Amino acid sequence: MPTLNSLATRLSLLFALVSVLLLGSIGTYLYHSLTREIAWRDDQMLHGRLERMEALLYDGESITMLHQRPQLYANMLGNHDSLLWVIDNEGQVLIEVNPSNLPVPDLPMTTTVRFNDTSGSIPARLAWHTLEQNGQPLTLVAGKLLNERNQMLAAYQFKLWIALIVGALLAFLLGWGVSRQGLQPLRRLAEQAARIDIRQLNHRLSVAGETEEISRLSQGLNRMLDRLEEGFSQLSRHSADMAHELRTPLTNLLGQTQHTLRRDRSDAEYRQVLESNIEEYERLSRMIDSLLFLARTESPSHTLPCEQVDLGELVTQLCDYFEGMAEDDDRSLVNHSHGSVVANRDLLRTALANLIANALRYGRSGTPISISTTSVEGQIELRIHNHGPAIPPEDLPRVFERFYRCDPARSGVAGSGGLGLAIVRSIAQWHQGDVQVESNNQEGTTFTLTLKSNDEA
């Protein structure tokens, strides 16, 4: 059953509306053209009757005969809807053919043929002009009743309305059939999409043999499915990685506590166990804080304040902070940064601290870590470079995922719990920027944080 919510029904109604407008315009044009043509023919007929009557009036015997026998001219007119008056200058009717008993028209004298429609219960079309007969003016009036013409035009108009209604109905039915057939590819696409659920995100919509519009729609939906599949894959990996990260400290806490409770121990031993447990609790706390931080930056509930940040000054402060850690590994932090950006100072400090800590953690001992900036097309690229083992090419696209580590054996190291680079990417995206990584055995690893410069912010 067609409903207004159906696209086929709406298209059918549009087809019907267009057909009504088109057929109505054509019918109106034809009706008015026929009306003008009939009126012109009637006027020509009346004009001809005036000319014939004028020719008869110039024959003295004819006027006398017509005056005595007016029915003769009525028979000459040949139909019951014809009218004729011959009126002298005093308004006296000399000849009258008036089967409908219309009142004698009061018309002005004129030497040219004029036309006029009468008003009243019986409409008529009149033509008249004035001539002289034996020095006296006579007004010749020829007329035609319009009842028959109006009836014919009314019947023609009724037929046009019938044709318009039938045409609209046919247009709707044909439009319904054409729309149903034309929308068949869309229904096939909907059926394919309905068969894809969370367990079949690897399935894609078929674009072979479809029209250009359906193919473009299918390709767009397939790209959306690609993103959904990748998002669900990341969510699954995040859940597994989070479970692994949480299981290690919880297992340590549970095992150590169970071992301690197997027998009575001294206060010193209990204190030692509690101090050891505090380290695991702190690790869990840092992990939870990092997850909450990611949630706030990826979906901020309010706008965080931004200010002009001098990168050279900020990096210098961070170098001073990490200097002791670098000296313990016989390393140095080389600061070549400059320029300024408009950003949230605390978020930017966190991102840079995570990048520097990552470089210290994975770089080789005795090698420097360089920090530099470059202005490129209204943006500032801040690079943190270290000399360390190259990141495998297959791991490069995933290093910014939560809990992802290139070397699974390092899952127990202290720090951000596998969330440091994910936090960096979230902060960069919050500032409408980006972060990328390049790594090879010859040049080492370079993380590039791209932000809008102060002039563009």
N, C-alpha and C positions, 0 to 999 in steps of 0.2 A: 504494500500500500504506500503510495507516494506521500512523503511528509516534507514540510518546509525545511527540516534539518538536512534533507538529502540534497547533495550537490546536483544530482541529475534533475530533481524537481525544480530547483532554482534555475538551472540552465533552461529547462523546458519552459518555465514561466517567462524567462527573458526572451526565448524564441517567440513565444506567443505574443508578448508585448511588442516586439519588433514587427511581427507580422501584422498586428492590429494597427500600428502606426503606419506601416507601409500600405496595407490594403485600405485603411481609412483615408490616407492621403490620395491614393489613386481613385477611390470611390468618390471622394469630395470633388476632385478635379473633373471626373467624368460627369457627375451630376450637374455641376455648374456649367460645364461645356454643353451638355445637352439642353439645359435651360436656356442658355444664350442662343443656341442654334435654333430652337423652336421659336423663341421670341423674335429672332431675326426673320425667320420664314413667315411668321404671322404678320410682322410689319410689312414685309414685301408683298404679301397677299393683300393686305388692307390698302397699301399704296396703289396696287394694280386695280383694285375695285374703284378707288377714287378716280383714277385715270379713265376707266371705262364709263363710269357715271358721268364724268365731265364731257366725254365724247357724246354721250346720249343727250345731255342737256343742250348741246349746241344744235340739236335737231328739234325744231319747234314742235313737230308732230310727236316726237318721242316724249317730250316733257308733258304734253297734254295727255298722251296715252297713259303714261306712268301715273300721272295725277289721278286719272279716272280709274285706272286698274293697277293699284300698287302691288296686288298679289302677283302680277306678272314679273316684277323684279325679284320678289321673294322666291318665285320659282327659278329665276335665273341664278340666284345665289346658291340654291341647291341644297342647303342644310339648315337645321333649326337653330344653330348657334350663331348665325350671321345677323348683323344689325345694320340699319341704314336710315339716315335722316337727311332730308333736304329742307333747310330752314331759310326763310327770307330774312330781310334786314329788320323786320318788326318782330321776329321771333316766332312767326307762324310756321307750323310744320306743313310743308307742301307734300312731301312723300315720307312715309314711315314704314319701315319693315322692322317690327319689334315684337318677336314672339314671346319674349319674357316680360313684356310690359314694363320695361325700365323707364324711369322718368327721362324726359327730354333733357339732354345735357346742356348746360349753360357754358358755352365755349367762346373764347375771344376770337374775333375775326383775324385771319392771317392769310397772307398770300402764299405762304410756304406750307408744306405738309408737316403737321405736328402730330405727336403721339402722346397718349396719356392713358393711365390705368384708372378705372373708377373704383371707388370704395363702396362698401355696402354688403348686403347679404348675397348679392349676385355679382361677382367681379367680372369686369369686361375690359378689353383693350380697344381703345378708340384711336382713329386717325381722321384728321379733318383739315380742310383748307377752304378759303373763300375765293369765289370767282364772280364775274359780272355777267348777267344774262339780261339782255335788252336794257342795259343801263342800270339794272338793279343788282345789288350784291346778294349772292346766295352762298350759304355755307353747306358744304357737302361733308357728311359725317358717316364714316364706315366703321363698323365695330365687329368684335368677335367675343363671344362669351368664353371665359377662362375655366369654366368648371371641368370640361373634358381634359384640358391640358393639365390642370392641377391634379386631377385624379390620376392621369398617366404618370406625372412626376412623383406623386405620392407612392404609387405602386412600384415605380422604379427605385425610389428611395428605400422602400420596404425590402425589396430584393437585395439592395446593396447592404442593408443591415444584416439580412440573413447570410449573405455571402461573407460578411465580415465576421460574424459569430462562428460560422462553419470553418472559415479559414483560420481563426484563432484556435479553435478546438483541434483542427488537423495539425496546425503548427505545434501545439502543445504535445499531441500524441507522437508526431514525428520527432519532435525535439527530445521527448522522453526516450524513444527508442534509440536515437542517435547518441544521446548522452550516456545511456546505459552501455551501449557498445563502445563508445569512446573512453568511458571510465573503467572498462574492463581491466586494462593494465594496472590501474591504481588499486583495484580490488585484489589483483594477484599480488601486488606489492604488499598490501595490508595483510594478506594471508601468510606471505613469507615472514613478515615482521612478527606476526602473532605466534609463529612457531619457534621463535628465538626466545629462550628464557635464560636464567642465570647459569644454567648448566650447559648452554649451547652458545656462549658468546663468541666462539670461534667460527660460527656459521655467518655467511655473508649473503646479502641480497643479490639476486641474479640481475645483470644489466644487459645480457645478450638478447638481441632482437627487439629491444624496447625502443620507444620513441625517444627523441632527444631530451624532452622535459622529464620523462620518467627515469631515463638513465642518469640525468644530473641529480634528481632527487635520490635515487638509489645510491649513487656514489657518495652524496652527502651523508646519508644514513649509515653507509658502510664506514665512512671516516669516523662518525660518532661511535659506532660499534667498536672500532679500533681503540678509541680513547677509553671507552667503557671497559673493554677487555684488559687494557693496560692498567686502568685504575683498579679493577678487581684483583688483578695479579699483584699489584703493589700492596693492596690491602691485605691479601693473603700472606704475602711475604712479610709485611710489617707485623702481622699477628704472630707468625711463627718466630720472627726475630725477637719480638718483644717477649714472647714466652720463654725463649732461650735466655735472653738477657736477665729476665727476672728469676728464672729458675736457678741460675748459678749462685747469686747471693742468698736466696731463700734456702737452697740446699745446704750451703755453708752454715747458715744460722741454725737450721733444724738439726743438722748432724752434730755440730759442736755443742748445742744445747742438750741433745739426747745423750751424748757421750759424757757430758759433765754431770748429768743427773743420775748416772748409773751408780754412783757411790757418794758418800759424804766427802766434801772437800773443805779445805781451809778458806778463810776469807780472802787471802791473797790469790788463791786459784780462781775463786769466783770473780774477783775483781779483774783478773787477767782475761777471763772469758767475756765479761761484759765489755771491756775495752776492745777486744777483738770484734765483738758484735757491733760496736758503735761504728767501726769502719764499714761494715756491710750496710748498716742502716744509712750511713752518709752516702754510700754509693747509690742505694735505692732512692734516697731523697734527691740527689742530683739528677737521676734519670727522670723522676717524676716532675721535677722543676723544669727540665728540658722539654718534656712532652707538653706541659702546660704553656711554656713559652712558645712552642710551635703553634699550639692551638690559638693563642692570642694574636700572634703575628699573621697567621694565615686567614683568620676570620676575626679581625679586630672589631670589638663592640663600640669603640669610640676612636676618634682621631687622635693620634699621638702627636705631641708638639714637635715641631721641627725648628731648626735654627741653622745659622751659617757655621759650618764646622771647618776649621783649618786642618787639612789632612796632615801636613808636616808636623804640626804640634801634637795631634792625636797619635800619630805613629811613633813620635819620639817618646811620649808617655808610655806607650805599650812596650817599646824597646827597653826602656828603663825597667819596666816590670818584669820582663822575661830575661833580663840580662844575666841574672844569677843562674837560671836554668841553662842558658846557653853556655856560660863559662864552665859549668860542671861537665859539659860534653865537649869542651875545647872548641866552641863555635862562637860566631859573632853575628850580630844583627846589623846589616848595612841599610841605612835609611836614606833613600834618594827621592822621597815623596815630597810633593808640593801641591799647591792649589787648594781650592775650597769647594765644598758642596753644601747644599741645603738638605739636611737630614736630621733624623732623631739621633742625638749624640750617643745615648746609651745603647741603642740598637746597633749603630755603626761600630761602636767600640767592641760590642760582643762579637760581631761578625769578623772584625779584623783580629781580635784575640783568638778566636777559634782557628782562623787560617794560620796565624803565626804558631799557635800550639801544635797544629797538625804538621807544619813544616819541621818544628823541633822534634816531634815524635817520630817522624818517618825519614828525616834526612840523615845522611851519613855523618859520623863523628868527624870533627876537624874541618868541616866545610861551612862556608858562610851562608847566611840566609839574606837575600836582598829584597828590599821593598822599594818599589818605584811607581811613579804615576806618569801617564801620557794622556794628553788631550786629543780627542778624535771626534770631530764633527759635533761639537757641543756636548760631548760626554767626557768623563774622566775614567780612564782605565787604571785601576790600582792592581799591580802585579806583586805576588809573593812567590819568590822562586827559591827552591831548595835543590841540593844535589843528593838524590837518594835513588832507591830502586824505582825503576819505571813502573807505572801502573799498566797492567795488561790492557790492550785495546778493547777487549770485550767487557772490561770492568768500567771503562771511562764513562759510558752513559748512565751508570748506576751509582756512582760514588756519592751523589747527593741524595740518595734515598735513605730513609730512616733505618738505622741499625745495620746498614750495609757496610761490610768490610771486605777489602780485597783479599786479605789473609784471614780466614776464619780462626786460625790459631791465636790471633791477637784479641779475641773477644774478651779476654780477662783483664786487659790493660785498664788502668785507671784513666779517668778523664770524663768525656761527655757521654760514654756509653753508646757510641755509634750514632749520635745525633748531632755532632758538631757541624758537619758539612750540610746536613739538612737544615739546621738553623741558619747557616749562612745563606743558603738559597732562599729561604723564606723571608729573611730580612731584605735581601736584594730585590725580591719581587714586591715586597711591601713598598719599597722606594721606587717602584717601576723601573728597576734595573735588572741586571742579570749577572750570573757567575758561571765561568767556564773553566775547564782544566785542560792542559796539554802536558803530555808526559812521554819521554823517550829516554833511552839509556845514555845518549850522548849529552843532552842538554839538561837532563833532570826533569823536575816537575814544576809547572807554573800554574798557579790559580789566579784568574783575572776577574776582579770585581768591577763591574761597569755601573756607574752612576751618572746622573745628569750633573753637568757642571753648574756652578753658581749662577752663570749668566743665563742658563736655559731653565733653571728650576722655577 
